[in-house]
Amino acid sequence: MPPDLLLVSILRTLVEVAGFALLGQGALAVLAGKHREGNLFYKLLQTVTRPVVRGVRYITPRVVIDAHIPFLAFFLLFWLWIALAAAKRYLCAAHGLQC
């Protein structure tokens, strides 16, 4: 596997993990309600998603309230995942591989 294709595949996997962790955190927040902060699994998912949420908070204006940042982070991850899929398809075609 060419190194550029490997890098795109690794990045895409990391984006998938972060996206699924945000989905799980959201589902657990709905199920646990106001007691979610004491939930061990919620804290674990929060630890996994913290770098993404902080990064999105850093690039967004202060007008965006903190409660909306995880939603925005998920949608940015989704579009990054789509872009990485397109990049992977392009690289597979450029190297003559059938991926």
N, C-alpha and C positions, 0 to 999 in steps of 0.2 A: 504494500500500500504506500503510495507516495506521501511524503511528509505533510504537504499542504492539505491533502484530503484527510489525513489522520488528525490534523489540527482542527479542521472544520468539524469532523465527527466528534471529537472530544468536547469542543465548545457547544455543539448542539446537545450533547448528553448533559452537560452541566446546566444548560438552559432548561432542559426537560426536568431535571431533578428540582431545580428552583421553582419552576412552574407548578409541578405536582405538589411540592411542599406548600406553596401558597394556596393551592386549591384545598389541600387537606387542612390547613390552618383555618381557612374560611369555613369549611364544613364543620370543623370542630367548634369554631366560635358560635355557629348557629345552634349546634346541638347542646353545647355546654352553657350558653348564655352568659350571664354575668359572673359565673364561677369559673370561667375559662382561664383566668390568670393563675389559679391554683392547680390546674391540670398539668401533669407531668408531660404528656404527649404534646400539648399545646406549647409548652415551653421549649420542647425539643424542636418542634417545627419552627418556632419563632427564632431559635438559634440558627437554623439552617437558612432562613429567609432574611435574617437581619442585614447581611451585606447588600443584598439587592434593594431592600426597602430603604436603607440609608443612602445608597447611591441615587435612587430615584428622588428621595427627599432633597438631596444636594442639588440636583439639576432642575428641580421644579421651583417655580416662584413661590414666595411665602403666602400668596393668595390662596393656594390650594391647601385645604385643611388636612391635618394629619390623618384623619379617618379615611380619606380618599387615597392616600398614598399606596396602600397594598393593592387596591384595584388598578391603579395606574401602573404599578410595578408588574402586575400580571399581564396586562395588555401590552406593555412594552416587551416583556419576555415572549409573549405570543408572536409579536411581529418580528422579533429578533430570531425566533425559531423558524419562522417562514423564510426570512432572508437567508439563514444558514442552510435551509433545505435547498433553496435556489442555488446557493453557492456550491453546495455539494453536488447537485445535479450538473452544474456547469463544469466543475472539476472532473467529474467522472467522464463526461463527454470529451473534455480536453485531453485526458489521459487515455482515452479509448477503452475505458472500463464500463462494464455493465453493472451498475450499482442498484 
